[in-house]
Amino acid sequence: MQFIEALRLRSKLFFLFLLITIGLVALGIIGATYVNTMKKNMDSLYFGSLIPVTELNEIVQTYNYGLADTVYKVSRTELSPSEAISNLETSLHYINKKWKSYNSHFKRDDELAYLDYADLEVSNTNDYFYKVLNAIKSKKDVRKLSINTLEKKVSSIHNVLQKLINYEVNMANYERKKFLYAYDSILLKIGTSLGVIILGVLVILFYVFESIQKDQTRLEIAAKKLKIANKKLENASYTDSLTNLHNRRYFNFIYDREVKRAKRNKTYISFMMLDIDYFKQYNDTYGHVEGDYALKSVAKVLKDRLKRPGDYVFRLGGEEFGVLLSDTDETNSANIAREICDAIRAREIKHENSKVHEFLTISIGVVCCVADEALDEEVLISRADEMLYKAKESGRDRYVITSNVSNAKIA
């Protein structure tokens, strides 16, 4: 069950990762599209308007200073014919080149008619300066050139080109306004798109995480229940259901562990075997319900008396109990055994068919020794059993304790 829940959780996390990835890809595509649109608008603004204006201004400057100024100076003999020829040829070549470049740019339909007129004016003006150039080359007297005609030609072409410049500037302003409008519109679209996407992702994430949280809570509750169930199962497997003492299975585990620990630390270890005197006769006389009560009473005495962390009490089977004590020397072990006998008798549980006392009594066999590597775990149990047998032979309602396999004493 936990595996299935974990698998579902992983699937949801993968779905969350996929959603985030798709959202980021969508943002990237939208951003790239809008940035590309912005680039085109910038190209239209700068390369469609700024460069033509620059070219037209350069043509106007060349007419004024490259051509008109040269003709004026050569007519006043301030410039030699050879220098004038060089300046005129260079300037005319430059004007033709720039005008051709200007014409190659994109032109709108409303611009074409005036452009044809301007092209004719540029051609006529250039023809005028070519005639002047040919006259200088033919060594004609250029001092007779009409300055008035020169000024009219330059002024006329200047006006024509200035109209084109004004048009290009106006178009640049128009393109700028259109670009700013488009830019604001794009920003609004980007902001709106991003807001919608982010809001959508957040909503989805909220529900996904809420679902994950619920699953996690269910898993935690299930884990706690399972832990409690396992604990109960473990306790049930190690606990005697009637007396709530540790059972024989738990005794096997604890006994082996504590003996090894005592050997390792070379400390005292004591083991007691306890048996209710004439318990069969008690059951025959009072019935099994009272017999169960007697077993519970003995268990309660043992639990009330033995409360240290190193004290372990077991029901080994039937009316037989076991007690394992750590770090308890022979004197203290004997005192504990005596107190247990006295406490059982003091409960005054009536036992009419007992041959030792009018009340229920108990016999105890005790082994106490300092554990070392030579200690045999089985011998410890068998010696306790022997001491219990001796206690019963000696009249019951007592304990017998020994510290080794050869010496024992009766209390």
C-alpha positions as CSV (number, residue, x, y, z in Angstrom):
1,M,0.0,0.0,0.0
2,Q,2.8,2.4,0.9
3,F,4.5,1.6,-2.4
4,I,1.4,2.5,-4.4
5,E,1.0,5.8,-2.5
6,A,4.7,6.6,-3.0
7,L,4.3,5.8,-6.7
8,R,1.3,8.2,-7.0
9,L,3.3,10.9,-5.2
10,R,6.2,10.5,-7.6
11,S,3.8,10.7,-10.6
12,K,2.3,13.9,-9.3
13,L,5.8,15.4,-8.8
14,F,6.7,14.4,-12.3
15,F,3.5,16.0,-13.6
16,L,4.4,19.2,-11.7
17,F,7.9,19.2,-13.3
18,L,6.3,18.7,-16.7
19,L,4.0,21.6,-16.2
20,I,6.8,23.9,-15.1
21,T,8.8,22.8,-18.1
22,I,6.0,23.5,-20.5
23,G,5.4,26.9,-18.9
24,L,9.0,27.9,-19.3
25,V,9.1,26.7,-22.9
26,A,5.9,28.7,-23.6
27,L,7.4,31.8,-22.0
28,G,10.5,31.3,-24.2
29,I,8.6,31.0,-27.4
30,I,6.4,34.0,-26.6
31,G,9.4,36.1,-25.6
32,A,11.3,35.1,-28.7
33,T,8.3,36.0,-31.0
34,Y,7.8,39.4,-29.4
35,V,11.5,40.3,-29.4
36,N,11.7,39.4,-33.1
37,T,8.8,41.7,-33.8
38,M,10.5,44.4,-31.8
39,K,13.6,43.9,-33.9
40,K,11.7,44.3,-37.1
41,N,10.1,47.5,-35.9
42,M,13.6,48.9,-34.9
43,D,14.9,48.0,-38.3
44,S,12.1,49.8,-39.9
45,L,12.7,52.9,-37.8
46,Y,16.4,53.2,-38.1
47,F,17.3,51.6,-41.3
48,G,14.2,52.7,-43.2
49,S,14.4,56.4,-42.1
50,L,17.7,57.3,-40.5
51,I,20.0,56.2,-43.3
52,P,18.0,57.8,-46.2
53,V,18.0,61.1,-44.3
54,T,21.8,60.9,-43.9
55,E,22.3,60.1,-47.6
56,L,20.1,63.1,-48.7
57,N,21.9,65.4,-46.4
58,E,25.2,64.3,-47.8
59,I,23.9,64.9,-51.4
60,V,22.8,68.4,-50.4
61,Q,26.2,69.1,-48.8
62,T,28.0,67.9,-51.9
63,Y,25.9,70.1,-54.2
64,N,26.6,73.1,-52.0
65,Y,30.3,72.6,-51.2
66,G,31.5,70.0,-53.6
67,L,30.0,71.4,-56.8
68,A,28.7,75.0,-56.3
69,D,31.7,76.1,-54.3
70,T,34.1,74.6,-56.8
71,V,32.4,76.4,-59.8
72,Y,32.3,79.6,-57.9
73,K,36.0,79.5,-57.0
74,V,37.1,78.5,-60.5
75,S,35.0,81.3,-62.0
76,R,36.9,83.7,-59.8
77,T,40.2,82.0,-60.6
78,E,40.6,81.0,-56.9
79,L,41.0,77.4,-58.0
80,S,43.0,75.9,-60.9
81,P,41.1,74.2,-63.7
82,S,42.8,70.9,-62.9
83,E,41.7,71.1,-59.2
84,A,38.2,72.1,-60.3
85,I,37.9,69.2,-62.7
86,S,39.0,66.8,-60.0
87,N,36.6,68.2,-57.4
88,L,33.7,68.2,-59.9
89,E,34.3,64.6,-61.1
90,T,34.6,63.4,-57.5
91,S,31.5,65.2,-56.3
92,L,29.3,64.1,-59.3
93,H,30.4,60.5,-58.8
94,Y,29.7,60.7,-55.1
95,I,26.2,62.3,-55.7
96,N,25.3,59.6,-58.3
97,K,26.4,56.9,-55.9
98,K,24.4,58.3,-53.0
99,W,21.4,59.0,-55.1
100,K,21.4,55.4,-56.5
101,S,21.8,54.1,-52.9
102,Y,18.8,56.3,-51.7
103,N,16.7,55.0,-54.6
104,S,17.5,51.4,-53.7
105,H,15.8,51.7,-50.3
106,F,12.2,50.7,-49.7
107,K,9.8,53.4,-51.0
108,R,6.1,53.7,-50.2
109,D,3.5,54.2,-52.9
110,D,2.8,57.8,-51.9
111,E,6.5,58.6,-52.3
112,L,7.1,57.3,-55.8
113,A,5.5,60.1,-57.8
114,Y,7.6,62.8,-56.1
115,L,10.6,60.6,-56.3
116,D,10.3,60.5,-60.1
117,Y,10.2,64.3,-60.1
118,A,13.2,64.5,-57.7
119,D,15.1,62.1,-59.9
120,L,14.5,64.3,-63.0
121,E,15.6,67.4,-61.0
122,V,18.8,65.6,-59.8
123,S,19.5,64.5,-63.4
124,N,19.0,68.0,-64.8
125,T,21.2,69.6,-62.1
126,N,23.9,67.0,-62.7
127,D,23.7,67.7,-66.5
128,Y,24.3,71.4,-65.7
129,F,27.4,70.6,-63.7
130,Y,28.6,68.1,-66.4
131,K,28.4,71.0,-68.9
132,V,30.5,73.1,-66.6
133,L,33.0,70.3,-66.2
134,N,33.2,69.8,-70.0
135,A,33.7,73.5,-70.5
136,I,36.6,73.6,-68.0
137,K,38.1,70.5,-69.8
138,S,37.7,72.4,-73.1
139,K,39.6,75.3,-71.6
140,K,36.8,77.7,-72.1
141,D,36.6,80.9,-70.2
142,V,34.5,80.0,-67.2
143,R,34.7,83.4,-65.8
144,K,31.7,84.2,-67.9
145,L,29.6,81.6,-66.1
146,S,26.4,83.0,-64.7
147,I,26.6,82.9,-60.9
148,N,22.9,83.6,-60.8
149,T,22.1,80.5,-62.8
150,L,24.4,78.5,-60.6
151,E,22.6,79.7,-57.5
152,K,19.2,79.0,-59.0
153,K,20.2,75.4,-59.9
154,V,21.7,74.8,-56.4
155,S,18.7,76.4,-54.7
156,S,16.2,74.4,-56.8
157,I,17.8,71.1,-56.1
158,H,18.3,72.0,-52.5
159,N,14.5,72.6,-52.2
160,V,13.7,69.4,-53.9
161,L,16.0,67.3,-51.7
162,Q,14.9,69.2,-48.6
163,K,11.3,68.1,-49.3
164,L,12.5,64.6,-49.5
165,I,14.5,65.1,-46.2
166,N,11.4,66.5,-44.5
167,Y,9.3,63.6,-45.8
168,E,11.9,61.1,-44.5
169,V,12.0,62.9,-41.1
170,N,8.2,62.9,-40.9
171,M,8.1,59.2,-41.7
172,A,10.8,58.6,-39.1
173,N,8.6,60.4,-36.5
174,Y,5.6,58.4,-37.7
175,E,7.6,55.1,-37.5
176,R,8.8,56.1,-34.1
177,K,5.3,56.7,-32.8
178,K,4.1,53.5,-34.4
179,F,7.1,51.7,-32.9
180,L,6.4,53.1,-29.4
181,Y,2.7,52.1,-29.7
182,A,3.7,48.7,-30.9
183,Y,6.3,48.5,-28.1
184,D,3.8,49.4,-25.5
185,S,1.3,46.9,-27.0
186,I,3.9,44.2,-27.0
187,L,4.9,44.9,-23.4
188,L,1.2,44.7,-22.4
189,K,0.8,41.4,-24.3
190,I,4.0,40.0,-22.7
191,G,2.9,41.2,-19.2
192,T,-0.6,39.8,-19.7
193,S,0.6,36.5,-21.1
194,L,3.2,36.1,-18.4
195,G,0.6,37.0,-15.8
196,V,-1.9,34.5,-17.1
197,I,0.8,31.7,-17.4
198,I,2.2,32.4,-14.0
199,L,-1.3,32.5,-12.5
200,G,-2.2,29.3,-14.2
201,V,0.9,27.6,-13.1
202,L,0.4,28.8,-9.5
203,V,-3.2,27.6,-9.4
204,I,-2.1,24.2,-10.8
205,L,0.8,24.1,-8.4
206,F,-1.5,24.9,-5.5
207,Y,-3.8,22.0,-6.3
208,V,-0.9,19.7,-7.0
209,F,0.8,20.5,-3.7
210,E,-2.5,20.4,-1.9
211,S,-3.0,16.9,-3.3
212,I,0.6,16.0,-2.4
213,Q,0.1,17.3,1.1
214,K,-3.1,15.2,1.5
215,D,-1.3,12.2,0.2
216,Q,1.6,12.9,2.6
217,T,-0.8,13.3,5.5
218,R,-2.5,10.0,4.6
219,L,0.9,8.3,4.3
220,E,1.9,9.7,7.7
221,I,-1.4,8.5,9.3
222,A,-1.0,5.1,7.7
223,A,2.6,4.9,8.8
224,K,1.6,5.8,12.4
225,K,-1.2,3.2,12.4
226,L,1.2,0.6,10.9
227,K,3.8,1.5,13.6
228,I,1.2,1.1,16.3
229,A,-0.1,-2.1,14.8
230,N,3.5,-3.4,14.6
231,K,4.1,-2.4,18.2
232,K,1.0,-4.2,19.3
233,L,1.9,-7.2,17.3
234,E,5.4,-7.2,18.7
235,N,4.0,-6.8,22.2
236,A,1.5,-9.6,21.6
237,S,4.3,-11.9,20.3
238,Y,6.4,-11.2,23.5
239,T,3.6,-10.9,26.1
240,D,1.6,-13.4,28.0
241,S,-2.1,-12.6,27.4
242,L,-3.3,-13.6,30.8
243,T,-0.7,-12.0,33.1
244,N,0.7,-9.3,30.8
245,L,4.2,-10.6,31.7
246,H,6.9,-11.4,29.2
247,N,6.4,-14.8,27.7
248,R,8.8,-17.7,27.0
249,R,9.7,-16.4,23.6
250,Y,10.8,-13.1,25.0
251,F,12.6,-14.9,27.8
252,N,14.8,-16.7,25.2
253,F,15.8,-13.4,23.7
254,I,16.4,-11.4,26.9
255,Y,18.1,-14.3,28.7
256,D,20.7,-14.7,26.0
257,R,21.4,-11.0,25.7
258,E,21.7,-10.4,29.4
259,V,24.0,-13.3,30.0
260,K,26.3,-12.2,27.3
261,R,26.3,-8.7,28.7
262,A,27.1,-9.9,32.2
263,K,30.0,-12.0,30.7
264,R,31.3,-9.1,28.9
265,N,31.2,-6.8,32.0
266,K,32.0,-9.6,34.4
267,T,29.0,-8.6,36.7
268,Y,26.5,-10.5,38.8
269,I,23.6,-12.2,37.2
270,S,20.7,-13.9,39.0
271,F,18.0,-16.2,37.7
272,M,15.0,-17.4,39.7
273,M,12.5,-20.1,38.8
274,L,9.2,-19.8,40.7
275,D,6.3,-22.3,41.0
276,I,3.0,-21.9,42.8
277,D,2.7,-24.6,45.4
278,Y,-0.1,-27.2,44.8
279,F,-1.5,-25.2,41.9
280,K,-3.3,-28.3,40.4
281,Q,-5.1,-28.8,43.6
282,Y,-6.0,-25.1,43.7
283,N,-7.6,-25.4,40.2
284,D,-9.4,-28.6,41.2
285,T,-10.8,-26.9,44.3
286,Y,-11.7,-23.4,43.0
287,G,-11.9,-23.8,39.3
288,H,-9.9,-22.3,36.4
289,V,-11.4,-18.8,36.8
290,E,-10.0,-18.6,40.3
291,G,-6.8,-20.3,39.1
292,D,-6.4,-17.5,36.5
293,Y,-6.9,-14.9,39.3
294,A,-4.2,-16.6,41.3
295,L,-1.8,-16.4,38.4
296,K,-2.6,-12.7,37.9
297,S,-2.0,-12.1,41.6
298,V,1.4,-13.7,41.5
299,A,2.2,-11.7,38.4
300,K,1.2,-8.4,40.1
301,V,3.4,-9.2,43.1
302,L,6.4,-9.8,40.8
303,K,5.8,-6.6,38.8
304,D,5.3,-4.5,41.9
305,R,8.5,-5.8,43.5
306,L,10.8,-5.9,40.5
307,K,10.8,-2.4,38.8
308,R,14.4,-1.8,38.0
309,P,15.4,-1.5,34.3
310,G,17.6,-4.6,34.8
311,D,14.7,-6.7,36.3
312,Y,12.8,-9.0,34.0
313,V,9.8,-11.1,34.9
314,F,8.4,-13.9,32.7
315,R,5.6,-16.4,32.7
316,L,7.4,-19.5,31.5
317,G,4.3,-21.7,31.3
318,G,1.4,-22.9,33.4
319,E,2.1,-21.9,37.0
320,E,5.8,-21.5,36.5
321,F,7.5,-18.0,36.4
322,G,11.0,-16.8,35.8
323,V,12.9,-13.7,37.1
324,L,16.2,-12.4,35.6
325,L,18.2,-9.9,37.6
326,S,21.2,-7.9,36.5
327,D,23.9,-6.5,38.8
328,T,22.4,-8.1,41.9
329,D,24.7,-10.0,44.3
330,E,23.8,-13.1,46.2
331,T,22.6,-11.3,49.4
332,N,20.3,-9.0,47.5
333,S,19.0,-11.9,45.4
334,A,18.1,-13.9,48.5
335,N,16.4,-10.8,50.0
336,I,14.3,-10.4,46.9
337,A,13.3,-14.1,46.8
338,R,12.3,-13.9,50.5
339,E,10.2,-10.7,50.0
340,I,8.4,-12.4,47.0
341,C,7.5,-15.4,49.2
342,D,6.3,-13.1,51.9
343,A,4.3,-10.9,49.6
344,I,2.5,-13.9,47.9
345,R,1.6,-15.3,51.3
346,A,0.5,-11.8,52.5
347,R,-2.2,-11.6,49.8
348,E,-4.1,-14.3,51.7
349,I,-5.4,-16.1,48.7
350,K,-7.3,-19.0,50.3
351,H,-6.0,-22.5,49.5
352,E,-7.7,-25.1,51.5
353,N,-6.0,-28.1,49.9
354,S,-2.4,-26.8,50.4
355,K,-0.2,-28.9,52.6
356,V,2.0,-26.1,53.6
357,H,-0.2,-23.1,54.4
358,E,-3.9,-22.1,54.5
359,F,-3.1,-19.4,51.9
360,L,-1.5,-19.6,48.4
361,T,2.3,-19.9,48.6
362,I,5.2,-20.1,46.1
363,S,8.6,-21.9,45.9
364,I,11.7,-20.3,44.3
365,G,14.9,-21.7,43.0
366,V,17.7,-19.1,42.7
367,V,21.1,-19.1,41.0
368,C,23.4,-16.1,41.5
369,C,27.0,-15.8,40.3
370,V,29.5,-13.5,38.7
371,A,29.4,-14.2,34.9
372,D,32.6,-15.0,33.1
373,E,33.5,-16.7,29.8
374,A,33.3,-20.1,31.5
375,L,29.7,-19.7,32.5
376,D,27.3,-22.1,30.6
377,E,23.9,-20.5,30.0
378,E,22.1,-23.8,30.1
379,V,23.7,-24.7,33.4
380,L,22.4,-21.5,34.9
381,I,18.8,-22.5,34.0
382,S,19.3,-26.2,35.1
383,R,20.8,-25.1,38.5
384,A,17.8,-22.8,39.1
385,D,15.5,-25.7,38.3
386,E,17.5,-27.9,40.7
387,M,17.2,-25.2,43.5
388,L,13.4,-25.1,42.8
389,Y,13.2,-28.8,43.2
390,K,15.1,-28.6,46.5
391,A,12.8,-25.8,47.7
392,K,9.8,-28.1,47.1
393,E,11.5,-31.1,48.8
394,S,12.3,-28.9,51.8
395,G,8.7,-28.1,52.4
396,R,7.7,-25.4,49.8
397,D,6.8,-21.8,50.6
398,R,10.5,-20.9,50.6
399,Y,13.5,-20.2,48.3
400,V,16.8,-22.1,47.8
401,I,19.8,-20.1,46.4
402,T,23.2,-21.2,45.1
403,S,26.1,-19.3,43.8
404,N,27.8,-22.2,42.0
405,V,27.1,-25.7,40.8
406,S,28.2,-27.4,44.0
407,N,27.1,-25.2,46.9
408,A,23.5,-24.3,47.8
409,K,21.7,-23.2,50.9
410,I,18.2,-23.3,52.2
411,A,16.6,-20.2,53.7
